Amino acid sequence: MSDVESLKAEVKKLSSRATALKMDLHDLAEDLPINWQSIMEVAEKTYSTYEALETKRAELKELEA
């Protein structure tokens, strides 16, 4: 598998994880004040996943150029 294909697979995996975490954060917000204690944990996971996704997308764009 080439670097580009490998990176595309990684971006796809991160994108899927990011979408799932976004939905978790959304569901958590809808159910407030229930489980308010987990806001920071879910938000931090969501933030770090989107940060990684942005980084990998930039790497992919650079490789494809």
Secondary structure, 3 states (H helix, E strand, C coil): CCHHHHHHHHHHHHHHHHHHHHHHHHHHHHCCCCCHHHHHHHHHHHHHHHHHHHHHHHHHHHHHC
